[in-house]
């Protein structure tokens, strides 16, 4: 990849959230390229083609065709170093698939965000996950 910017993607079937997070992250987090998707299948296709350049995938939990948990599991299968954040307006503890994934040895979800989320909380969570990602990369 010609530039050293790491890819962060936002996947949310609500277009206004995908756009808002895209613009906010691009303007407030240095050193990243941001891609946003309203279709999780297209998001995974982009990830597949660029998985070496990805640092972080932020995904909503409930989406049509491919839910956020399944998307993030596929992402981690292709590139286990990529950090993942799962977002939801629903209570995570009530989701059986979420509970199953949290018990697995290889963590599919690195952190969660409850919606609605403040922009400062979003920035902090993204910065935290990016710093963990960079530490993991430098230990190679």
N, C-alpha and C positions, 0 to 999 in steps of 0.2 A: 504494500500500500504506500503510495507516494507521500501522503502526509501522515504524521504520527497521531492524528486524532483518533481516539477510540470511539466506537459507535455505542450510543445509548438509544434504545428504542422504547417508545410508549405505545402500548396496544390497548385500545379501549374502543368498544363499539359505539360509544357516544362521541360523535365527531367533535363537539365543542370542547370536551375534556381532552381528547387527543390533541387538538390544535392548541388549546391553552397550555398544556404541559409542554408541548413541543416548543412553543415560542418562549415560555418562561425558562426552560432549561437551557435553551440556546443562548439566551441573553444573560443568564446568571451563573452558568457553570463553564469555566474555561477548559479548553483542550479536548472538547468532545464534538462529535458530529451527532445530530439528533434526527432520528427518523420516527415518524408516527404512522400508525396503521389503525384503521377501523375494522379490518378483516384479519383475524388471527391466522388464517391460512396463508394469506399474502405476507404477513409478518414473518411467519416461519420460513416461507420460501426465501425472503430477503436474508434472514439469518443463515439459512443453509448456504447461500451463495457467498456470504461475507463473515462466516462464523469466527474466522481467525482475528478479525478486526473488532469484534464485539467485546464490550466490557460489562454491559448491564442491559437487562431487559425488564421493563416495568410493565406488568400486565394486570388488567382487570380480571376478576374471578369469573363473573358470569357473562359469557358472550355466546352468540349462536355459532354453530358448526364445530367449534373447538374452544372448550373453556380454558381459562387462564392456567389452571393447574396442569392440564394436559399439555398446553403449549410450553410451559416452563419445564415440564419433564422432558419433552422432546429437545428443548434447548440444552439442558444439562447433559443429555445423552450425547449430543454432538460435541459440546465443548463444556466440560465440567468446571472450568475455571471462570466462566461467565457468572456474574452475580445476578441474582433475581430478586425482584420485589413484587409481591402480589398485593393488589389493591382490591378492596371491596367495601360496599356500603352495608353489607350484611355481616352478621356475627360469624367470624371464622370458626369458632368452636362448634357451631351447628352444622358445618359442612363435613360430611363423612369422608369424602375424598381428601380434603385438607388434613383431617386428623390422620389418615393413613399415610400421607406423604410426610407429615411431620415426624412420624415414627420410623421412617426408613433411615438406614445408616447414611446413605449418600443424600444429603439434604437437597431437595428440589427447590425449596423456598429459603432464601437467605434472610429476608425480612418481609414485613407486611406493613401496609398503610391502610388505615380505615378512612373511608370517604364519608363526609367531606374532609379534605385535608387543607391546611394552610400552605401557602407557597413556601414559607420559611421551613416548615416541617418537611416538605418535599425536597427542598434544596439540601437540607441537613442529611436526610436519609440517602440521597443520591451521592453526596460528597463522602459520607461514611462508606458506602458500598464501593465507590470508586477507589478510595484509599485502601480498603481491604484487597480489592482486585490488584492494585499496583504492588502491594506488598507481596501477594502471592506470585505475581509475575517475576519479581526481582529475586525470589528464592530459587529460581530455576537452576 
